[in-house]
Amino acid sequence: MQNFSYGQLQTLVPQYAERTDATFAAQVPTFIALAENRIATEVKQQGFQAVVSGTLPTTSTMAKPSYWRETISFNFTSAAGARAQLLLRPVEYVRNYWPNESLQDTPRFYADYNATHFLLGPTPSSALNFELVYYARLQPLGASSDTNWLTTNMPQALLAAIMVEACRYIKNAARQASWEDMYQGAVGGIKQENAERQADRTTVFTRP
């Protein structure tokens, strides 16, 4: 499997697009960023999973981790040492369940308050230990980050997604469609791998 670094991609993309002019080359970082965002949105893979732990705030809102995209699970450890899951609910549900934020108790629910914060209900009465498992966007490729999980584990999909954006930019619909087919094939293989990981060897299942 060919792995691509950020520096190599900036050389390869103009070559594949047959556009080596400076104007096109200046857009390559944008193509890469768009491709990374697309893959992070469309692929739910172990490589995008992250875990963060700490203590809950004693306020009704809690900051989400950097590059958070979607929560997988959110739990905390009670004062008695038992682990309990926080349950996802709409903001309105949490507000109705615990309308007075100044009152505190053991939390039961959380909501996606906005892009950067959770809403907790009840407002935590103490700084309980928590564990948040979530899908995250990877550290973006750039001058200070030459490789990441995508360049190592999904190089075909990454290159194809970049070329889709490049062909869109130069308005080459035929080549865009070709690269899109390649992208869908690469992503399909990754999704199949991920589906097979959902069962261990003690489980009987049939591959499609």
Rosetta blueprint (number, residue, H / E / L):
1 M L
2 Q L
3 N L
4 F L
5 S L
6 Y H
7 G H
8 Q H
9 L H
10 Q H
11 T H
12 L H
13 V H
14 P H
15 Q H
16 Y H
17 A H
18 E L
19 R L
20 T L
21 D L
22 A H
23 T H
24 F H
25 A H
26 A L
27 Q L
28 V H
29 P H
30 T H
31 F H
32 I H
33 A H
34 L H
35 A H
36 E H
37 N H
38 R H
39 I H
40 A H
41 T H
42 E H
43 V L
44 K L
45 Q L
46 Q H
47 G H
48 F H
49 Q E
50 A E
51 V E
52 V E
53 S E
54 G E
55 T E
56 L L
57 P L
58 T L
59 T L
60 S L
61 T E
62 M E
63 A E
64 K L
65 P L
66 S L
67 Y L
68 W E
69 R E
70 E E
71 T E
72 I E
73 S E
74 F E
75 N E
76 F E
77 T E
78 S L
79 A L
80 A L
81 G L
82 A L
83 R E
84 A E
85 Q E
86 L L
87 L E
88 L E
89 R L
90 P L
91 V H
92 E H
93 Y H
94 V H
95 R H
96 N H
97 Y H
98 W L
99 P L
100 N L
101 E L
102 S L
103 L L
104 Q E
105 D E
106 T L
107 P L
108 R L
109 F E
110 Y E
111 A E
112 D E
113 Y L
114 N L
115 A L
116 T L
117 H E
118 F E
119 L E
120 L E
121 G E
122 P L
123 T E
124 P E
125 S L
126 S L
127 A L
128 L L
129 N E
130 F E
131 E E
132 L E
133 V E
134 Y E
135 Y E
136 A E
137 R L
138 L L
139 Q L
140 P L
141 L L
142 G E
143 A L
144 S L
145 S E
146 D L
147 T L
148 N L
149 W H
150 L H
151 T H
152 T H
153 N H
154 M L
155 P H
156 Q H
157 A H
158 L H
159 L H
160 A H
161 A H
162 I H
163 M H
164 V H
165 E H
166 A H
167 C H
168 R H
169 Y H
170 I L
171 K L
172 N L
173 A H
174 A H
175 R H
176 Q H
177 A H
178 S H
179 W H
180 E H
181 D H
182 M H
183 Y H
184 Q H
185 G H
186 A H
187 V H
188 G H
189 G H
190 I H
191 K H
192 Q H
193 E H
194 N H
195 A H
196 E H
197 R L
198 Q L
199 A L
200 D L
201 R L
202 T L
203 T L
204 V L
205 F L
206 T L
207 R L
208 P L
